[in-house]
Amino acid sequence: MSDTPLPASLAEIADDFRSASNDLKLQLLLEFSDELPALPERYAGRLDQLERVDECQSPLFLTVEVDDGDSPEQREVHLFFDAPAEAPTTRGFAGILHEGLDGLSAAEVLAVPDDAPMRFGLAEAVSPLRLRGMVAMLGRIKRQVRAKTAT
């Protein structure tokens, strides 16, 4: 794993997961699943405007909006996800990323290490295939932020 620190909001979530038993990790994941915000009206029913993350075992779509600003440090990132209610693990991963990254600056999001999902201690609680989905979500988020902040 890299030595790059996680942003404080994501580090706090990672600490909660790492210190929890496997049963509690699954319960925390369910809580993040339940707390994932619904898509705003402008995206509701318009999944063609979102990017599908094929690596996820359940259909997950996401998009990123980046506020205007003179530099990546001044441009706030907003994340939007769509995942079915019957996919609590996938929704939980999306909820973690939403809680940990939404509202950060573009520079902060781009600085998140690619191995961040491996720092939650979830490998003992969920399959590696499922974790690959969370890694893919983070990769898509960072790619969209890069594209939307390119000058």
N, C-alpha and C positions, 0 to 999 in steps of 0.2 A: 504494500500500500504506500501511497505517496505521503509525504510529510506535510503537504499543504493543508492548512487548517480549514475547517468548514466555517461558513458564515455562522454567527452566533445563533440565529434562529434554527438553523439545521443542526448545529452541534448540540443544542439542548435536546432536540428530538432524538438524535443518535444516542445521547447519554441515557435518556429514558429507556430506550429499547435495549441498549447494552446491559443495563442493570436489572432488567426484568427476566423472569423465568420464561421458558418457551411458551407455556400456557398464557402467561401475561402478555407476551409479545403478540400472540394471536389476538388477544382481547384489545390491545392497543391498536393493532392494525384495523380491527373492526370499527373502533371509535373513529379513526381517521377516514375510513370508508364512509361512515355515517355523516361525517362533517364536511365531506367534499361538496363545495357549493355547486348548485345547478348552473347550467350554462345561462348566460344573460340572454335576454330576448333576441338580440341581434344575431345570435348563433343558434338559437333553439330550432331544431328541425332542419338545420343547414349544415349537416356534417360534411358536405362537399367543400366547405370553407375551412375545415379543420384537417389536420394531417393524421392519418391512421398510423399507429405504432404496431406494425405487423409482428414484432417479437413478443408482444403480449399474448397470453393464451386466450384472453377474452378481448372482444373488440374494444379498443381504447382509441379515442381521438383527442388531439390537443391542438391548441394554437396559443401563440404568444403575441401580446401587444407591447410595444415599447413607446413610452411617452417621448415627446420632443425634448430636446436639450442640446447644449453645445458639446457635451462630451459624454462618453459612456458612464462616467461617474454621476452625471446629473440626470440620466434617463432611467426612469423607473419601469420595471418589468411587471407585467400582469399575465398570469397564467389561467387558461381555461381548459377544462377537461370534460370529456363525456365518456362514461363507462357504465355498463348496465348494473342495476342494483344486485343482480344475481352473480356478480363477479366481485365479491368483497375484497379479495386479496389485491386484485388489480386496482380497484377503487381506493384501497388503503394506501398503496404505493403512490397513486396520484395525489391523495390527500396529504401525505407526508411532503411531497415535492411542492404542493400548493402552499401548505403552511410554512415550509422552510424557505421558499424562494420568492413567493409572490410579494411584490412591494420592494424587493431589493433593487439596487441599481444594476444596469446592464453589466457594468464592470464586475460587480460582486458575483452575479450569476455566472459570467464567463470564467471567473476564477475558481468556481467549485470544481474540485478534482473529479475526474471521470470515475474514480473508484468510490465515490461517496456512498452509493448504495451498499457497498460491502462493509461499511463502518457501523451499520446498525445492528450487527450481530444476528441478522435474520437467517443466515445460512443454516442454522440448526432448526429453525422453525418452518421454513418454506423451501421448496425445491429450487435447485440452481436454475432450472428453466424459468421459474417465476421471477427470480432475482434478475435474470437477463432482461426481462421485460422492464424492470425499473431502471436498469442501466440504459436501455434503449430510450426510455422516456427522457432521461436527463440529457442524453446525446441529442435528441430531437429539439429539446428546449434550447440548449446551447447553440445548436446550428441555426435555429430560427432567430435567436437574439443576435448572433453574428450577422446574419443576412439583413436584419432590420436596423442594424447600427452601422453597417458599411457605408462609407461616404463615397 
